Amino acid sequence: QLVMEYLTVSEFQKVADSVAANSIAQIPNDTRPEQRALTIKMIKRTLSWDATKDQVAELVANTYTKQELEAYISFAKSPAGVRFSGKTVGFTNGLSSIFRNNNIQLMKELSAQ
């Protein structure tokens, strides 16, 4: 299936698993062990690749045409595309960090008012 091939060459599984891992890393160190275990289970159930792949596949199918998917897959399989896709997780982590830090700053500013 074209959508699944797109998701594979785009390395969306690595991105989703990275998002879940980053969420787990954000659990405070002083969280009670049983609460930590429950939180990790919930994160994996809602944010992991297994939890999101059908939703992401549906989004892709509803967003891109067959021609667009074929063109992207062709690019992604090229040497430049492989290098590009290899940077996706790092880019996504950096982007998430920017938004998380900006949100923290926003909350600080709002609470100071």
C-alpha distance (Angstrom), angle and dihedral (degrees) to the residues before:
residue distance angle dihedral
Q1 . . .
L2 3.79 . .
V3 3.81 95.9 .
M4 3.80 93.0 53.3
E5 3.80 91.0 47.3
Y6 3.81 88.4 52.0
L7 3.81 90.7 50.7
T8 3.80 90.9 48.4
V9 3.80 97.0 50.0
S10 3.80 90.2 42.6
E11 3.80 89.6 55.2
F12 3.79 92.1 -133.5
Q13 3.80 89.9 156.5
K14 3.80 89.9 63.7
V15 3.80 90.3 47.9
A16 3.81 93.8 50.0
D17 3.79 92.8 45.4
S18 3.80 89.8 48.0
V19 3.81 91.1 52.4
A20 3.81 89.4 51.5
A21 3.82 91.9 47.2
N22 3.81 91.1 49.2
S23 3.79 90.2 50.3
I24 3.79 90.4 51.2
A25 3.81 89.9 49.2
Q26 3.81 88.9 56.3
I27 3.81 92.8 62.2
P28 3.81 105.6 112.3
N29 3.80 114.6 -106.6
D30 3.78 92.0 -126.9
T31 3.82 93.0 59.3
R32 3.80 111.7 126.8
P33 3.84 110.3 -102.9
E34 3.81 94.5 -117.9
Q35 3.81 91.3 48.6
R36 3.82 90.5 46.6
A37 3.81 91.1 51.6
L38 3.80 91.5 48.8
T39 3.81 92.0 47.5
I40 3.81 91.8 50.1
K41 3.80 90.5 49.3
M42 3.82 90.6 50.7
I43 3.81 92.7 47.4
K44 3.79 91.7 50.9
R45 3.79 90.7 46.4
T46 3.81 92.9 52.9
L47 3.81 108.7 26.3
S48 3.81 107.5 30.4
W49 3.77 123.2 102.8
D50 3.80 91.6 -105.0
A51 3.80 89.2 54.3
T52 3.80 96.4 46.8
K53 3.81 108.4 29.0
D54 3.80 95.9 93.3
Q55 3.81 91.5 49.0
V56 3.80 91.6 47.3
A57 3.81 91.4 46.8
E58 3.80 90.3 52.1
L59 3.81 90.9 48.7
V60 3.80 91.1 50.8
A61 3.81 92.4 47.3
N62 3.81 90.9 50.4
T63 3.81 94.7 44.5
Y64 3.80 107.8 43.3
T65 3.78 133.1 49.9
K66 3.78 122.7 -129.0
Q67 3.80 89.3 -106.3
E68 3.80 92.4 51.6
L69 3.79 91.8 49.8
E70 3.80 92.0 48.0
A71 3.81 91.3 49.4
Y72 3.80 92.6 48.7
I73 3.80 92.9 46.9
S74 3.79 89.8 50.7
F75 3.81 90.4 51.4
A76 3.80 93.2 43.9
K77 3.80 90.8 55.2
S78 3.82 92.2 51.8
P79 3.83 119.1 92.5
A80 3.82 91.2 -105.1
G81 3.79 91.0 47.3
V82 3.80 92.2 51.2
R83 3.81 90.3 52.4
F84 3.81 90.5 45.9
S85 3.81 93.6 50.0
G86 3.78 90.3 46.4
K87 3.79 89.0 63.8
T88 3.80 95.6 49.5
V89 3.81 97.3 93.8
G90 3.80 93.3 48.2
F91 3.78 91.2 47.1
T92 3.79 92.3 48.0
N93 3.81 91.3 48.9
G94 3.80 90.3 50.3
L95 3.78 92.0 48.1
S96 3.80 91.8 48.7
S97 3.79 89.8 49.8
I98 3.81 91.4 52.7
F99 3.80 92.3 51.7
R100 3.81 93.4 43.1
N101 3.82 92.7 49.8
N102 3.79 92.5 44.9
N103 3.80 90.1 49.6
I104 3.81 90.7 50.6
Q105 3.81 89.4 50.8
L106 3.80 90.9 48.5
M107 3.80 91.7 51.5
K108 3.81 90.6 49.7
E109 3.78 91.5 50.4
L110 3.79 92.6 47.0
S111 3.78 93.0 49.1
A112 3.83 90.7 49.8
Q113 3.80 91.4 60.1
